[in-house]
Amino acid sequence: MVKLVFLCRRRPDLTHERYVELLLGGHVPLALRHHPALRRYVVNIVEDTRGPAPPLDSIGELWFDTLADYRERLYDSPAGAASGNCVVPGTALLAYGSALGAACCGRFWA
């Protein structure tokens, strides 16, 4: 399994509450509809941070069977890919802010 982790921050003109509303009510349903190779999707809403942590609003986890599934089969169709285009207002997560992502292969002990 491959997990992609995204650290997400809202646009300066959005409140945290509005960002969460747009994320859960707009972006999540689109992602579930257009990412057929997605095996698990976790959205962690950041309520508080400790110490010198950067200001974040959410942390997303997208799970795929293989890295190839993410790279080659992310979207269900060209229309699905277009729905995630950050220049389409109000549809993609990046329309609400910015994200930094990393691909991880987890090792589990407990």
N, C-alpha and C positions, 0 to 999 in steps of 0.2 A: 504494500500500500504506500502511496505517496500522499503527503499532506502539504498543501500550500497554505501558508499563514500570511495574512494580510493585516498590517497595522494601519488603521484608518483614522483620519482626522477630518472633521467637517470643515466646510468653507467658513471663512470668518463672518459672513453675513447670516449664518444659520445658528440657532441655539442648539444645544445638545439635544433637547427634547424634540425639536423639529427634525434634526438629523435622524434620530432614532425612528421617528414616525415615517420618514421617507425611506429609510433603509428597510424596515420591516414590512411596510405596506407597499413599497414600490420595487426596490431592487431584489429583495429575496424572492418574491413570486416570479419575477423575470428569470432569475438565475435557475430556479427549480424547473421552469418551463423549458429553457433553452440549453441546458447543460446535461445531455443524456448520459454522459459517461461519469457524471458525478455520483459517488457512492455515499457520501455523507457531507452535510453542510451544517456547520455550527457557527452561530453568530453570538459573540460574547460582547455584551454592552458594558462599556467601562463606566463604572459609577464613581470611582475614586482611584487615585494613585498614591503611592508611598515613595517618599524620598524624591530624588531628582529625576523621576520618570518623565518622559516627554508627554505632553498633553495628547491623549488619544480619546477617541469616542467609541471605537469598536475594534474588535479583533476577530477577523473571519478565518475560519478553517474550512478549506475545500479538500475533500478526500477523493482520490482516484485510485483505480487498481494499479496503474502504471503511469510513469511520467509521459509516455507516448500518448496515453489517453488524454492527458491535459494538453499536450502540444499539438496533437493531430486530430482529436475528436472533441474539442471543447464545446463547439456549438452544434446544434441540430441541423442548421441550414444557414445559407447566406443571410436570410431574413433574421434569424436568431442572432447571428453575429452583429448585424446592423443594430439590433435592439440594445446591444451592450456598448454601442459607440458613445464615448463620453461627450461628443458634441451634440447629442440629441438631448435637449433639456429635459430634466426630470425623469430620465429612464435609467441611466447607469449610475453605479455607485460613485464614479468619478465626477458625475454631475453634481454630487453633493459635497465633494471634498477631494482628498488625496489619499493614496494608499501606497504602502511599501510592502512588497511581497517577497517570500522566500519559499523554495521547495524543500521539503524535509522528508527523510525516510526515517520513521520512528522506530525505536527499539523499546519494547515494553517488558517490564519486570514485575509489575503488580497489577 
